[in-house]
Amino acid sequence: MQNKKNNSSLSTIFLAILACMLWSTAFAGVKFGLRFVKPLSFAGVRFMIAGMIILPACGRLKDVLAEIRSNLRTVLCVTFFQTLLLYILFYWGMSIIPGALGAIIIGSSPMFSAIMAHFLMQDDEMTLQKMMSILIGIGGVFLISISRRPWSYKGLRELLGVMLLIGGNTSSAFGNILVAKDKKKMDPLILNSVQIFLGGFLIFLVSLVVEGPPHWSGPFSFYLVLLWLSILSAVSVSIWFTLLKRPGVKVSELNLWKFIIPVFGALLSWILLTDESPDTISILGMVSVALSILIYHIPWWSKDYRSSIKINF
């Protein structure tokens, strides 16, 4: 029994890291794609394709429709917070700020998830070690924000981008909680396929109003990037929804693995995007954000003692 539990824990860690590694490739891809197409039409098409990629794995269409009908409220709520609102804010923010900075801000999402889970999930209290991890992560984001010189004109514009991404973090955290609290335990593949396609379709409709008719004229590499972004969304979000529904998995603890995202996301942006390069403060901030996950997962005191220390708000 203990071995089964350990194997489940190891598979959760492996799958969480895999999902985060996939997500970390999105920032450079999105920045590349935004050179050729407007942000909301780009996002809408990407997520409609992602939803269609997952659909064949969901089973018979009759069963899929029955599952949707019996879980319609969950589908609509998750669609709004996990795709529609999240990615409208994300794409607008990413069109303003550098890809590396976007990776780091999005990578700070575990602190939003932990705080919201503390108030909205009965079995997900804030512990001292978790709080320390979050504070170190916040410190890293603060360092990076200061490095962008927010008092300058360019800095004010980037500050707006940062605020949009923070809004996206909050929306994503609430969406994660909705999935974890789903009492009917809707099939995660079906939930993701429907919500990501519907969310993409709604984003595309918004793009027609805000951006006008889309004009797509990118090179072949742009369409390869679009396909990759669609595949990674299909795979990573499906993995994440599956993990959120596993017994014993807490929203705040699972989301701490997202601190991996800024490290690899920033590195890929610096490697792949010729107009972006690292600076000392950004690297220090990135290291601080990455350290926060290590602080939580390194057993530097006993698990029983650690879990006994709760922080009440």
Secondary structure, DSSP 8 states (H G I E B T S, - for coil): -HHHHHHHHHHHHHHHHHHHHHHHTHHHHHHHHTTTS-HHHHHHHHHHHHHHHHGGGG--HHHHHHHHHHTHHHHHHHIIIIIIIHHHHHHHHHTTS-HHHHHHHHHTHHHHHHHHHHHH-TT--EEHHHHHHHHHHHHHHHHHHHHT-TTSHHHHHHHHHHHHHHHHHHHHHHHHHHHHT-TT---HHHHHHHHHHHHHHHHHHHHHHHT-S------HHHHHHHHHHHHHHHHHHHHHHHHHTSTT--HHHHHGGGGHHHHHHHHHHHHH-TT----HHHHHHHHHHHHHHHHHHS-SS-HHHHHH-EE--
